[in-house]
Structures are given as structure tokens and as C-alpha cells.
């Protein structure tokens, strides 16, 4: 008697895998979006991010209607931003009036809006070049650049985590000196799309497709290599001495003996819960002071974090606003921590008043998140007012409506902050000119430097204490991109981390991790000659986008 033959278990065929995007396009789009966010810090899984992008691009290319294409892009964006911006939920835990779960709802609501931009990218590429793989990938890259640029300014802009930032961990970010971060995002999309097409060719043994995609990738790699070389050139000042090994510089007005300035970056590890706690003023100042005082007499540039002290440094306010600590007393206390020739750069607050006729009757109606520079003689050398304010953090949009609903700002305070006029450079004498960018405004590519008065470095005081575990490393990566784009070193001082010294090529040479108190004593890295991006800004990014779109149109027309 014969036993029945058991059928062999069938392994998933290649054809089944290829057809998965057609069978489950929307679920896979959402999943691809979530996975693509792992390319950002702190995970830095950029190869995984490229594969997720490749999957999504392949899905969009095979969809058959505008609605499905837009919905696929919107789902991708939803997954991408919910995962990448999860740190925002942590901010709500610092506002007693708001429950913790509300933070996660806020992340989803924000992502519902931000997801529109990837959706527009997908729709634009599909309408322009669907069915023609190379043209489609080029169109996808071009439209991604444009929509990412739009995201940087529409409704005041929220451009956290542009896709090109994943190149920081990949070590390929120097191309941003030629095409900017948004252009680098488009280049990332292009590489992902061509890799995905080549993988499909290999799975289906379509050798002609494989050869074509390998050739296309070679062309893209050549172009990226040229952009990388342009961005990585070691341009030198005419007549200046620059040694990138020792980071030494000779430039009139910087320092004596042809040496780089000495700097100290302070991180006091003051948590958000203690930042504005009544009675903690002296304790917090003691932490800053203990990390600032030193024995040597070498003139030094000292950096403190955003809103380092609650006291007001400017004179002329009604006396009741000084709370018994007039600015002269506060400045004397700070000067006591300094050596002759030192300059202290720190975050503080400036008040704005109404127009009451009697000076002492004036009432504060607004504030500015400012950075002050003060020398060892107690003189204020200048002030910078933050320009890009954080919605719901530093001001409450639609205040009458939202206040009536019981909502308030995430940061403490009785009134909103007012924006400053934009980037400016402060002259710090022998220490050169400082460009200032407070906290999150460092993320705005092309908007961080006064081009008519180029600084020698950028100082980015920040308060990342309410950014959760993912926010601070993502913030640091975006500061690295600004250093690369502008060819300027960036100094970051934060209350709880990550404080860092970044060279003009985006390399972190010194840092203090999150949750630790400490100080960095080092020399100020050298600036470089203005990069292409520092001269022309996002005109280069948009120009690159339109070049890609023109190429896509040309390929499409030739194929007809």
C-alpha cells in the first residue's frame, strides 16, 4: 500500500514578492514611511532608509490613479513624520496644564499636515513621467526638493529632518556645499529610486533593466562625486594662513601670535523641570559658575546655553521687573567669573513695553529670546533676538481661540515672544564676528547667516531639555549641515546636551553627551572661504531641482 505523497511547501516566489506592492500599496507605503525615518539620528540606519524609499517609489510608479498616488504619498509621509518627530510628545510632559497623551496626539496631527508634502511629490512625479523609470526617478527627486523647500517657509515653516540630513551619518554630506541640504535630499531620492529599479531587475532577471540601471547609477554616482569634490575643496583665503590639521589661522583681528581663540563651552545639566522653578535661580547659576571659573589667565570666549539666566541684563526697565537684582548687580556677578579679556556669550531675555508716558508705569507686553555678549568689564557688546520662533513653544497662534479652549504655550511665561529681524553678526573684537542662531532656528537652511556681514563662526545656544531622546541628536545633525553648507564652525551650548564644537566640514570634534554636566575647553575651529551655497543659498537647490525636472521631461519626450 502506497503512502500519499506530501506536497512540498512552496516558498514565496519572486513573482509574489514583486506583486506585493500592487496588492498592498497603501499598507506598504505607510510601513516604508515609518522605516525611512530610521535613517535619521539617533539610529542612523541610512541604508535601511534608502531601501524604504526605493520601495515607496516603486509603489507609486505602479499605481493607476491620481487619488491612489496622492494617498500613497500621504501615508508614506504620515509614517515618516510620526516616527521621526516622536520626540515632540515629550515636550507636553513639561506643561502641567496638558496631559502626556496629548503630546502623542499632537505628533499625529502635525504629521497629518506634513504628509501633504511627500504626497505632492509623488503626484507631481507620477503626472510628469509615470511608466518611464529613469524619468520618473528624476522627476521624483526634483519635486522632492521643491516640496521640501516649501515646507521650510509655508505657515512660518517646519523643516525639521530634511531627508538630506541622513547623509551626515553616511559621510556624504559635503555635497551640500554645492546644492544645499534640499538638493542633497533630491540626490538621496534619486539614488534610492535607481537602486530600487536595479533590485527589481535582478529579482526578475531582466538583464537589460539591470544594465540600464547600473549605467544610470554610474552617471548619478559620477555627478554626485563631482558635487562632493566641489564641496570638499580646501579653498584658502588669499594671504591668510590656514592649517586644517592644527585648525590654526592667521587673520587680522582674531588673536595675537597667529593662534586660534580659546573657547569654553558650558553644559550645566539643568533639566527643564528645574529651569524656571522658583527658588532655583541661585542653584542654577552656581552650576554655570562652577563650570566656568578657571585658573589660567588666557583670554577666552565662554559660551552659555539658551536662556541661561532669568535676570535681565539691560538697563532702563521699570524697577519692579528686576525683582531686587538690578542689571548692574547681575553683570558684576557674571564678570566675577571671568578673567581679563574674556567675553561671555549667553542666552537671556529682553522685555518689550507699552508706550506709557511715565517710564515707571510702563507694562511689559512681550519678550524676546535673546543672546547677549558681555566682556570682563561688564559692558554689553551686542544682542541678537531670535527670529524663527517655535509655534506653541514661544508663542501661541490664534491665541484668543486656543486660550478659550484651555490650551497654552508649552514654555512658561505670561506673554508671547516677539521675533527679531533675522540673522546678524556680532563683533566680538579679538574673537572675530559671531553669527547667532537660537535653538531650533538653526534648522532653516540658507537662513542662518547675514550674507552682507559674514561671521567667522556660528553660535547656536539651545535648550533641548524637552526634546526627548531623539530630538537632541537630530538637532545636532542639522547643526552639522549648517556648518557644511556655510563653511563655518558651529558651537552649541545646551543645558542638558548635546553641546558640541563642530568644524566647518561638519565634524564634531568635541561634545558633551545628554544628561551630563561638563565643559569643553578647546580652540575655535577655523572658518573657510565662502562655499557656493553660502554665496547663492537655496537658489542652487531649486536650480538643481529644475535641472532634474528638465532632464525628466527630455527623457519622456524622447521615448514617445
C-alpha positions as a Python dict, from the first residue, in 0.01 Angstrom:
ca = {
    (1, 'X'): (0, 0, 0),
    (2, 'X'): (142, 332, -103),
    (3, 'X'): (155, 629, 135),
    (4, 'X'): (22, 954, -4),
    (5, 'X'): (292, 1188, -120),
    (6, 'X'): (301, 1503, 91),
    (7, 'X'): (312, 1813, -126),
    (8, 'X'): (622, 2024, -80),
    (9, 'X'): (574, 2355, 96),
    (10, 'X'): (603, 2626, -163),
    (11, 'X'): (845, 2907, -93),
    (12, 'X'): (729, 3258, -178),
    (13, 'X'): (813, 3311, -541),
    (14, 'X'): (996, 3612, -676),
    (15, 'X'): (684, 3696, -872),
    (16, 'X'): (485, 3704, -547),
    (17, 'X'): (735, 3945, -390),
    (18, 'X'): (730, 4168, -698),
    (19, 'X'): (349, 4180, -690),
    (20, 'X'): (328, 4267, -319),
    (21, 'X'): (343, 4645, -386),
    (22, 'X'): (48, 4607, -622),
    (23, 'X'): (-157, 4406, -375),
    (24, 'X'): (-90, 4613, -63),
    (25, 'X'): (29, 4954, -187),
    (26, 'X'): (-112, 5162, 95),
    (27, 'X'): (-6, 4948, 390),
    (28, 'X'): (341, 4915, 239),
    (29, 'X'): (357, 5293, 181),
    (30, 'X'): (280, 5359, 548),
    (31, 'X'): (535, 5098, 654),
    (32, 'X'): (801, 5235, 418),
    (33, 'X'): (749, 5584, 556),
    (34, 'X'): (797, 5468, 915),
    (35, 'X'): (1109, 5268, 825),
    (36, 'X'): (1258, 5554, 623),
    (37, 'X'): (1273, 5769, 938),
    (38, 'X'): (1527, 5529, 1092),
    (39, 'X'): (1793, 5689, 870),
    (40, 'X'): (1795, 5996, 1097),
    (41, 'X'): (1974, 6022, 1429),
    (42, 'X'): (1990, 5862, 1676),
    (43, 'X'): (1954, 5535, 1482),
    (44, 'X'): (2139, 5645, 1167),
    (45, 'X'): (2025, 5342, 962),
    (46, 'X'): (2065, 5524, 630),
    (47, 'X'): (2094, 5207, 412),
    (48, 'X'): (1759, 5089, 553),
    (49, 'X'): (1615, 5432, 482),
    (50, 'X'): (1729, 5412, 118),
    (51, 'X'): (1563, 5073, 74),
    (52, 'X'): (1238, 5202, 225),
    (53, 'X'): (1244, 5499, -12),
    (54, 'X'): (1312, 5267, -306),
    (55, 'X'): (1010, 5054, -213),
    (56, 'X'): (781, 5355, -193),
    (57, 'X'): (898, 5498, -525),
    (58, 'X'): (835, 5159, -689),
    (59, 'X'): (486, 5152, -539),
    (60, 'X'): (397, 5498, -669),
    (61, 'X'): (526, 5413, -1017),
    (62, 'X'): (280, 5121, -1041),
    (63, 'X'): (-33, 5295, -915),
    (64, 'X'): (-308, 5373, -1164),
    (65, 'X'): (-486, 5688, -1049),
    (66, 'X'): (-412, 6031, -910),
    (67, 'X'): (-607, 5967, -592),
    (68, 'X'): (-421, 5647, -515),
    (69, 'X'): (-85, 5815, -584),
    (70, 'X'): (-164, 6108, -356),
    (71, 'X'): (-297, 5877, -84),
    (72, 'X'): (13, 5658, -106),
    (73, 'X'): (238, 5964, -67),
    (74, 'X'): (31, 6093, 220),
    (75, 'X'): (52, 5759, 404),
    (76, 'X'): (427, 5745, 346),
    (77, 'X'): (462, 6094, 492),
    (78, 'X'): (242, 6008, 787),
    (79, 'X'): (462, 5714, 884),
    (80, 'X'): (780, 5909, 813),
    (81, 'X'): (693, 6207, 1032),
    (82, 'X'): (520, 6024, 1317),
    (83, 'X'): (834, 5817, 1376),
    (84, 'X'): (1086, 6094, 1307),
    (85, 'X'): (908, 6355, 1522),
    (86, 'X'): (814, 6131, 1815),
    (87, 'X'): (1028, 6348, 2043),
    (88, 'X'): (770, 6628, 2026),
    (89, 'X'): (541, 6427, 2253),
    (90, 'X'): (795, 6465, 2533),
    (91, 'X'): (755, 6843, 2529),
    (92, 'X'): (399, 6817, 2655),
    (93, 'X'): (509, 6648, 2978),
    (94, 'X'): (670, 6975, 3090),
    (95, 'X'): (342, 7168, 3082),
    (96, 'X'): (132, 7087, 3386),
    (97, 'X'): (-185, 7203, 3212),
    (98, 'X'): (-157, 6933, 2946),
    (99, 'X'): (-174, 6556, 2990),
    (100, 'X'): (105, 6341, 2848),
    (101, 'X'): (-118, 6160, 2599),
    (102, 'X'): (-197, 6491, 2433),
    (103, 'X'): (164, 6505, 2312),
    (104, 'X'): (122, 6194, 2102),
    (105, 'X'): (-197, 6331, 1951),
    (106, 'X'): (-6, 6648, 1863),
    (107, 'X'): (264, 6445, 1683),
    (108, 'X'): (-1, 6270, 1472),
    (109, 'X'): (-187, 6593, 1395),
    (110, 'X'): (133, 6767, 1287),
    (111, 'X'): (226, 6466, 1075),
    (112, 'X'): (-115, 6469, 904),
    (113, 'X'): (-26, 6814, 772),
    (114, 'X'): (341, 6749, 691),
    (115, 'X'): (248, 6432, 500),
    (116, 'X'): (93, 6653, 231),
    (117, 'X'): (442, 6740, 101),
    (118, 'X'): (551, 6382, 13),
    (119, 'X'): (203, 6334, -135),
    (120, 'X'): (254, 6633, -365),
    (121, 'X'): (596, 6497, -462),
    (122, 'X'): (451, 6161, -560),
    (123, 'X'): (164, 6316, -754),
    (124, 'X'): (391, 6555, -944),
    (125, 'X'): (634, 6280, -1048),
    (126, 'X'): (351, 6044, -1147),
    (127, 'X'): (181, 6305, -1364),
    (128, 'X'): (505, 6409, -1533),
    (129, 'X'): (684, 6080, -1601),
    (130, 'X'): (497, 5769, -1489),
    (131, 'X'): (596, 5449, -1668),
    (132, 'X'): (944, 5574, -1762),
    (133, 'X'): (1163, 5462, -1476),
    (134, 'X'): (1463, 5694, -1518),
    (135, 'X'): (1247, 5996, -1600),
    (136, 'X'): (1018, 5908, -1310),
    (137, 'X'): (1305, 5888, -1060),
    (138, 'X'): (1450, 6220, -1179),
    (139, 'X'): (1109, 6385, -1155),
    (140, 'X'): (1060, 6238, -808),
    (141, 'X'): (1392, 6385, -693),
    (142, 'X'): (1315, 6725, -844),
    (143, 'X'): (971, 6753, -691),
    (144, 'X'): (1102, 6635, -352),
    (145, 'X'): (1349, 6926, -346),
    (146, 'X'): (1076, 7176, -428),
    (147, 'X'): (826, 7046, -171),
    (148, 'X'): (1093, 7025, 99),
    (149, 'X'): (1184, 7388, 28),
    (150, 'X'): (815, 7479, 51),
    (151, 'X'): (796, 7303, 388),
    (152, 'X'): (1069, 7537, 513),
    (153, 'X'): (857, 7852, 487),
    (154, 'X'): (484, 7776, 437),
    (155, 'X'): (294, 7868, 758),
    (156, 'X'): (623, 8002, 902),
    (157, 'X'): (795, 7672, 812),
    (158, 'X'): (877, 7350, 992),
    (159, 'X'): (1169, 7184, 815),
    (160, 'X'): (1288, 6951, 1090),
    (161, 'X'): (1470, 6647, 944),
    (162, 'X'): (1505, 6723, 573),
    (163, 'X'): (1591, 6395, 404),
    (164, 'X'): (1946, 6502, 311),
    (165, 'X'): (2045, 6502, 680),
    (166, 'X'): (2083, 6122, 670),
    (167, 'X'): (2397, 6188, 462),
    (168, 'X'): (2570, 6311, 781),
    (169, 'X'): (2592, 5956, 916),
    (170, 'X'): (2675, 5828, 568),
    (171, 'X'): (2972, 6066, 546),
    (172, 'X'): (2850, 6216, 217),
    (173, 'X'): (2712, 6549, 334),
    (174, 'X'): (2983, 6770, 178),
    (175, 'X'): (2782, 6774, -145),
    (176, 'X'): (2551, 7018, 36),
    (177, 'X'): (2815, 7287, -17),
    (178, 'X'): (2722, 7282, -385),
    (179, 'X'): (2348, 7207, -389),
    (180, 'X'): (2235, 7265, -29),
    (181, 'X'): (2058, 7027, 205),
    (182, 'X'): (1740, 7022, -3),
    (183, 'X'): (1941, 6941, -315),
    (184, 'X'): (2112, 6663, -122),
    (185, 'X'): (1765, 6532, -32),
    (186, 'X'): (1683, 6511, -401),
    (187, 'X'): (2008, 6330, -469),
    (188, 'X'): (1917, 6080, -195),
    (189, 'X'): (1579, 6019, -360),
    (190, 'X'): (1748, 5968, -696),
    (191, 'X'): (1991, 5709, -562),
    (192, 'X'): (1712, 5525, -378),
    (193, 'X'): (1491, 5515, -687),
    (194, 'X'): (1763, 5380, -915),
    (195, 'X'): (1874, 5122, -656),
    (196, 'X'): (1516, 5001, -627),
    (197, 'X'): (1480, 4971, -1002),
    (198, 'X'): (1806, 4774, -1026),
    (199, 'X'): (1691, 4537, -749),
    (200, 'X'): (1365, 4472, -937),
    (201, 'X'): (1570, 4391, -1247),
    (202, 'X'): (1783, 4142, -1057),
    (203, 'X'): (1482, 3972, -897),
    (204, 'X'): (1311, 3932, -1234),
    (205, 'X'): (1634, 3851, -1423),
    (206, 'X'): (1571, 4137, -1664),
    (207, 'X'): (1931, 4184, -1763),
    (208, 'X'): (1866, 4481, -1989),
    (209, 'X'): (1698, 4658, -1699),
    (210, 'X'): (1990, 4572, -1471),
    (211, 'X'): (2243, 4707, -1721),
    (212, 'X'): (2041, 5025, -1771),
    (213, 'X'): (2002, 5091, -1400),
    (214, 'X'): (2370, 5018, -1330),
    (215, 'X'): (2459, 5264, -1606),
    (216, 'X'): (2216, 5521, -1462),
    (217, 'X'): (2362, 5470, -1116),
    (218, 'X'): (2712, 5519, -1256),
    (219, 'X'): (2606, 5850, -1409),
    (220, 'X'): (2441, 5961, -1083),
    (221, 'X'): (2747, 5848, -885),
    (222, 'X'): (2971, 6048, -1119),
    (223, 'X'): (2755, 6357, -1078),
    (224, 'X'): (2741, 6313, -701),
    (225, 'X'): (3118, 6266, -695),
    (226, 'X'): (3168, 6591, -884),
    (227, 'X'): (2937, 6773, -641),
    (228, 'X'): (3121, 6612, -349),
    (229, 'X'): (3459, 6723, -483),
    (230, 'X'): (3333, 7077, -540),
    (231, 'X'): (3203, 7086, -184),
    (232, 'X'): (3516, 6937, -28),
    (233, 'X'): (3776, 7164, -189),
    (234, 'X'): (4014, 7315, 62),
    (235, 'X'): (3979, 7674, -53),
    (236, 'X'): (4222, 7912, 116),
    (237, 'X'): (4198, 8281, 187),
    (238, 'X'): (4432, 8489, -26),
    (239, 'X'): (4712, 8598, 202),
    (240, 'X'): (4581, 8409, 505),
    (241, 'X'): (4740, 8108, 668),
    (242, 'X'): (4515, 7808, 732),
    (243, 'X'): (4625, 7467, 859),
    (244, 'X'): (4336, 7222, 879),
    (245, 'X'): (4542, 6974, 1075),
    (246, 'X'): (4605, 7209, 1369),
    (247, 'X'): (4299, 7425, 1295),
    (248, 'X'): (4522, 7730, 1320),
    (249, 'X'): (4453, 8057, 1147),
    (250, 'X'): (4618, 8390, 1085),
    (251, 'X'): (4361, 8656, 1016),
    (252, 'X'): (4381, 9017, 1120),
    (253, 'X'): (4175, 9095, 1429),
    (254, 'X'): (4129, 8741, 1556),
    (255, 'X'): (4404, 8685, 1809),
    (256, 'X'): (4767, 8760, 1875),
    (257, 'X'): (5059, 8538, 1777),
    (258, 'X'): (4875, 8391, 1482),
    (259, 'X'): (4680, 8148, 1700),
    (260, 'X'): (4317, 8041, 1724),
    (261, 'X'): (4094, 8179, 2001),
    (262, 'X'): (4047, 7970, 2314),
    (263, 'X'): (3687, 7882, 2395),
    (264, 'X'): (3491, 7721, 2678),
    (265, 'X'): (3151, 7562, 2620),
    (266, 'X'): (2943, 7506, 2934),
    (267, 'X'): (2671, 7244, 2983),
    (268, 'X'): (2527, 7268, 3339),
    (269, 'X'): (2278, 6975, 3309),
    (270, 'X'): (1980, 7180, 3429),
    (271, 'X'): (1661, 6994, 3344),
    (272, 'X'): (1351, 7162, 3206),
    (273, 'X'): (1165, 7085, 3529),
    (274, 'X'): (1423, 7295, 3721),
    (275, 'X'): (1476, 7566, 3461),
    (276, 'X'): (1205, 7803, 3577),
    (277, 'X'): (1139, 7659, 3923),
    (278, 'X'): (1104, 7933, 4185),
    (279, 'X'): (1399, 7935, 4423),
    (280, 'X'): (1631, 7752, 4182),
    (281, 'X'): (1790, 8069, 4039),
    (282, 'X'): (2100, 8069, 4259),
    (283, 'X'): (2141, 7691, 4237),
    (284, 'X'): (2131, 7701, 3857),
    (285, 'X'): (2369, 7997, 3843),
    (286, 'X'): (2602, 7809, 4077),
    (287, 'X'): (2616, 7518, 3833),
    (288, 'X'): (2706, 7752, 3547),
    (289, 'X'): (2962, 7936, 3758),
    (290, 'X'): (3131, 7619, 3880),
    (291, 'X'): (3189, 7508, 3520),
    (292, 'X'): (3310, 7849, 3407),
    (293, 'X'): (3575, 7951, 3661),
    (294, 'X'): (3932, 7852, 3573),
    (295, 'X'): (4287, 7924, 3692),
    (296, 'X'): (4469, 8025, 3374),
    (297, 'X'): (4464, 8387, 3256),
    (298, 'X'): (4447, 8327, 2880),
    (299, 'X'): (4163, 8535, 2727),
    (300, 'X'): (3878, 8304, 2644),
    (301, 'X'): (3541, 8310, 2469),
    (302, 'X'): (3286, 8147, 2701),
    (303, 'X'): (2953, 8008, 2579),
    (304, 'X'): (2646, 7952, 2796),
    (305, 'X'): (2315, 7795, 2684),
    (306, 'X'): (1987, 7948, 2569),
    (307, 'X'): (1805, 8144, 2843),
    (308, 'X'): (2095, 8069, 3077),
    (309, 'X'): (1979, 8316, 3343),
    (310, 'X'): (1635, 8456, 3431),
    (311, 'X'): (1773, 8802, 3520),
    (312, 'X'): (1760, 9095, 3281),
    (313, 'X'): (2093, 9239, 3167),
    (314, 'X'): (1971, 9560, 3006),
    (315, 'X'): (1905, 9880, 3197),
    (316, 'X'): (1602, 10108, 3160),
    (317, 'X'): (1321, 9875, 3270),
    (318, 'X'): (1075, 9978, 3545),
    (319, 'X'): (1234, 9878, 3875),
    (320, 'X'): (961, 9627, 3963),
    (321, 'X'): (1074, 9397, 3681),
    (322, 'X'): (1424, 9345, 3826),
    (323, 'X'): (1298, 9157, 4136),
    (324, 'X'): (1563, 9317, 4356),
    (325, 'X'): (1854, 9222, 4124),
    (326, 'X'): (1934, 9527, 3907),
    (327, 'X'): (2133, 9462, 3590),
    (328, 'X'): (2445, 9622, 3734),
    (329, 'X'): (2449, 9363, 4012),
    (330, 'X'): (2389, 9074, 3772),
    (331, 'X'): (2664, 9190, 3534),
    (332, 'X'): (2908, 9230, 3825),
    (333, 'X'): (2832, 8875, 3936),
    (334, 'X'): (2894, 8740, 3584),
    (335, 'X'): (3212, 8947, 3541),
    (336, 'X'): (3343, 8794, 3863),
    (337, 'X'): (3355, 8458, 3685),
    (338, 'X'): (3567, 8595, 3401),
    (339, 'X'): (3935, 8673, 3351),
    (340, 'X'): (4057, 8998, 3190),
    (341, 'X'): (3998, 8983, 2816),
    (342, 'X'): (3725, 8721, 2839),
    (343, 'X'): (3394, 8752, 2655),
    (344, 'X'): (3082, 8570, 2777),
    (345, 'X'): (2808, 8489, 2524),
    (346, 'X'): (2487, 8371, 2688),
    (347, 'X'): (2116, 8337, 2636),
    (348, 'X'): (1885, 8574, 2818),
    (349, 'X'): (1556, 8759, 2793),
    (350, 'X'): (1465, 9107, 2677),
    (351, 'X'): (1132, 9269, 2760),
    (352, 'X'): (919, 9489, 2536),
    (353, 'X'): (697, 9757, 2692),
    (354, 'X'): (391, 9962, 2604),
    (355, 'X'): (406, 10337, 2534),
    (356, 'X'): (303, 10469, 2875),
    (357, 'X'): (420, 10826, 2924),
    (358, 'X'): (573, 10769, 3267),
    (359, 'X'): (876, 10534, 3248),
    (360, 'X'): (793, 10356, 3575),
    (361, 'X'): (432, 10299, 3468),
    (362, 'X'): (522, 10105, 3156),
    (363, 'X'): (390, 9749, 3134),
    (364, 'X'): (567, 9457, 2970),
    (365, 'X'): (368, 9333, 2669),
    (366, 'X'): (617, 9097, 2506),
    (367, 'X'): (960, 8939, 2531),
    (368, 'X'): (1244, 8840, 2306),
    (369, 'X'): (1454, 8525, 2327),
    (370, 'X'): (1795, 8687, 2303),
    (371, 'X'): (2168, 8623, 2311),
    (372, 'X'): (2395, 8876, 2483),
    (373, 'X'): (2770, 8923, 2457),
    (374, 'X'): (2941, 9077, 2762),
    (375, 'X'): (3310, 9147, 2826),
    (376, 'X'): (3502, 9124, 3153),
    (377, 'X'): (3445, 9497, 3210),
    (378, 'X'): (3068, 9439, 3240),
    (379, 'X'): (2994, 9605, 2906),
    (380, 'X'): (2736, 9456, 2671),
    (381, 'X'): (2893, 9415, 2328),
    (382, 'X'): (2571, 9337, 2147),
    (383, 'X'): (2244, 9145, 2140),
    (384, 'X'): (2073, 8910, 1897),
    (385, 'X'): (1697, 8842, 1904),
    (386, 'X'): (1569, 8505, 1785),
    (387, 'X'): (1384, 8533, 1454),
    (388, 'X'): (1228, 8191, 1390),
    (389, 'X'): (1007, 8135, 1693),
    (390, 'X'): (858, 7798, 1785),
    (391, 'X'): (477, 7788, 1747),
    (392, 'X'): (310, 7673, 2071),
    (393, 'X'): (650, 7689, 2241),
    (394, 'X'): (735, 8059, 2226),
    (395, 'X'): (407, 8200, 2101),
    (396, 'X'): (51, 8073, 2076),
    (397, 'X'): (-107, 8103, 1731),
    (398, 'X'): (-473, 8204, 1731),
    (399, 'X'): (-437, 8293, 2097),
    (400, 'X'): (-799, 8403, 2168),
    (401, 'X'): (-942, 8077, 2032),
    (402, 'X'): (-685, 7838, 2180),
    (403, 'X'): (-678, 8013, 2516),
    (404, 'X'): (-1056, 7978, 2536),
    (405, 'X'): (-1011, 7603, 2480),
    (406, 'X'): (-774, 7585, 2776),
    (407, 'X'): (-456, 7549, 2570),
    (408, 'X'): (-141, 7742, 2646),
    (409, 'X'): (219, 7754, 2536),
    (410, 'X'): (446, 7463, 2616),
    (411, 'X'): (701, 7702, 2767),
    (412, 'X'): (623, 7901, 3082),
    (413, 'X'): (551, 8271, 3069),
    (414, 'X'): (268, 8522, 3076),
    (415, 'X'): (307, 8663, 2726),
    (416, 'X'): (437, 8566, 2385),
    (417, 'X'): (784, 8617, 2245),
    (418, 'X'): (837, 8859, 1958),
    (419, 'X'): (1058, 8770, 1660),
    (420, 'X'): (1381, 8951, 1580),
    (421, 'X'): (1474, 9093, 1238),
    (422, 'X'): (1675, 8791, 1119),
    (423, 'X'): (2039, 8675, 1100),
    (424, 'X'): (2306, 8920, 1213),
    (425, 'X'): (2672, 8910, 1313),
    (426, 'X'): (2803, 9042, 1644),
    (427, 'X'): (3153, 9191, 1655),
    (428, 'X'): (3339, 9033, 1946),
    (429, 'X'): (3665, 9221, 1891),
    (430, 'X'): (3972, 8995, 1904),
    (431, 'X'): (3745, 8689, 1892),
    (432, 'X'): (3605, 8773, 1550),
    (433, 'X'): (3243, 8801, 1441),
    (434, 'X'): (2979, 8564, 1573),
    (435, 'X'): (2669, 8460, 1381),
    (436, 'X'): (2384, 8374, 1618),
    (437, 'X'): (2107, 8118, 1579),
    (438, 'X'): (1898, 8032, 1884),
    (439, 'X'): (1783, 7674, 1927),
    (440, 'X'): (1560, 7541, 1650),
    (441, 'X'): (1618, 7823, 1401),
    (442, 'X'): (1950, 7656, 1310),
    (443, 'X'): (1743, 7403, 1107),
    (444, 'X'): (1649, 7657, 838),
    (445, 'X'): (1891, 7600, 552),
    (446, 'X'): (2007, 7920, 383),
    (447, 'X'): (1865, 8143, 656),
    (448, 'X'): (2130, 8134, 930),
    (449, 'X'): (2395, 8385, 820),
    (450, 'X'): (2399, 8757, 740),
    (451, 'X'): (2546, 8736, 389),
    (452, 'X'): (2639, 9104, 387),
    (453, 'X'): (2838, 9068, 709),
    (454, 'X'): (2969, 8711, 707),
    (455, 'X'): (3068, 8589, 1055),
    (456, 'X'): (3370, 8378, 1148),
    (457, 'X'): (3161, 8116, 1328),
    (458, 'X'): (2802, 8041, 1431),
    (459, 'X'): (2691, 8010, 1793),
    (460, 'X'): (2378, 7802, 1846),
    (461, 'X'): (2268, 7823, 2211),
    (462, 'X'): (1981, 7585, 2263),
    (463, 'X'): (1753, 7428, 2520),
    (464, 'X'): (1697, 7066, 2413),
    (465, 'X'): (1594, 6955, 2762),
    (466, 'X'): (1236, 6898, 2647),
    (467, 'X'): (1324, 6727, 2316),
    (468, 'X'): (1313, 6370, 2447),
    (469, 'X'): (1576, 6114, 2345),
    (470, 'X'): (1557, 6159, 1967),
    (471, 'X'): (1538, 6537, 1941),
    (472, 'X'): (1888, 6638, 2061),
    (473, 'X'): (2090, 6410, 1825),
    (474, 'X'): (1866, 6514, 1534),
    (475, 'X'): (1920, 6879, 1628),
    (476, 'X'): (2296, 6824, 1635),
    (477, 'X'): (2293, 6662, 1289),
    (478, 'X'): (2110, 6961, 1143),
    (479, 'X'): (2363, 7198, 1302),
    (480, 'X'): (2633, 6992, 1130),
    (481, 'X'): (2459, 7050, 798),
    (482, 'X'): (2462, 7427, 853),
    (483, 'X'): (2836, 7414, 922),
    (484, 'X'): (2890, 7223, 597),
    (485, 'X'): (2669, 7448, 386),
    (486, 'X'): (2816, 7776, 513),
    (487, 'X'): (3177, 7665, 557),
    (488, 'X'): (3167, 7792, 916),
    (489, 'X'): (3228, 7620, 1250),
    (490, 'X'): (2926, 7587, 1477),
    (491, 'X'): (2938, 7599, 1858),
    (492, 'X'): (2646, 7455, 2054),
    (493, 'X'): (2581, 7506, 2425),
    (494, 'X'): (2274, 7345, 2581),
    (495, 'X'): (2153, 7292, 2939),
    (496, 'X'): (2134, 6910, 2918),
    (497, 'X'): (2305, 6815, 2590),
    (498, 'X'): (2418, 6770, 2327),
    (499, 'X'): (2673, 7054, 2348),
    (500, 'X'): (2938, 7037, 2078),
    (501, 'X'): (3212, 7202, 1877),
    (502, 'X'): (3165, 7140, 1504),
    (503, 'X'): (3422, 7218, 1234),
    (504, 'X'): (3336, 7395, 909),
    (505, 'X'): (3317, 7049, 745),
    (506, 'X'): (3055, 6920, 985),
    (507, 'X'): (3283, 6708, 1203),
    (508, 'X'): (3209, 6701, 1576),
    (509, 'X'): (3549, 6741, 1740),
    (510, 'X'): (3430, 6783, 2099),
    (511, 'X'): (3095, 6710, 2260),
    (512, 'X'): (2920, 6652, 2593),
    (513, 'X'): (2653, 6379, 2586),
    (514, 'X'): (2297, 6418, 2706),
    (515, 'X'): (2229, 6419, 3078),
    (516, 'X'): (2579, 6513, 3190),
    (517, 'X'): (2727, 6832, 3330),
    (518, 'X'): (3059, 6937, 3184),
    (519, 'X'): (3265, 7187, 2993),
    (520, 'X'): (3465, 7184, 2673),
    (521, 'X'): (3798, 7369, 2670),
    (522, 'X'): (3937, 7385, 2321),
    (523, 'X'): (4023, 7622, 2037),
    (524, 'X'): (3777, 7773, 1796),
    (525, 'X'): (3788, 7584, 1463),
    (526, 'X'): (3879, 7785, 1156),
    (527, 'X'): (3624, 7921, 912),
    (528, 'X'): (3673, 7859, 541),
    (529, 'X'): (3629, 8064, 230),
    (530, 'X'): (3258, 8110, 143),
    (531, 'X'): (3111, 7798, -16),
    (532, 'X'): (2896, 7808, -327),
    (533, 'X'): (2589, 7759, -111),
    (534, 'X'): (2688, 8038, 128),
    (535, 'X'): (2705, 8274, -171),
    (536, 'X'): (2384, 8177, -350),
    (537, 'X'): (2175, 7986, -95),
    (538, 'X'): (1873, 7783, -197),
    (539, 'X'): (1881, 7920, -549),
    (540, 'X'): (2127, 7634, -606),
    (541, 'X'): (1889, 7377, -455),
    (542, 'X'): (1597, 7496, -667),
    (543, 'X'): (1818, 7520, -974),
    (544, 'X'): (1920, 7159, -923),
    (545, 'X'): (1553, 7064, -887),
    (546, 'X'): (1455, 7229, -1216),
    (547, 'X'): (1754, 7070, -1390),
    (548, 'X'): (1630, 6726, -1279),
    (549, 'X'): (1278, 6805, -1398),
    (550, 'X'): (1402, 6925, -1737),
    (551, 'X'): (1601, 6603, -1776),
    (552, 'X'): (1292, 6400, -1686),
    (553, 'X'): (1082, 6586, -1943),
    (554, 'X'): (1352, 6539, -2210),
    (555, 'X'): (1368, 6163, -2146),
    (556, 'X'): (989, 6141, -2153),
    (557, 'X'): (962, 6326, -2484),
    (558, 'X'): (1241, 6124, -2644),
    (559, 'X'): (1066, 5798, -2552),
    (560, 'X'): (748, 5892, -2741),
}
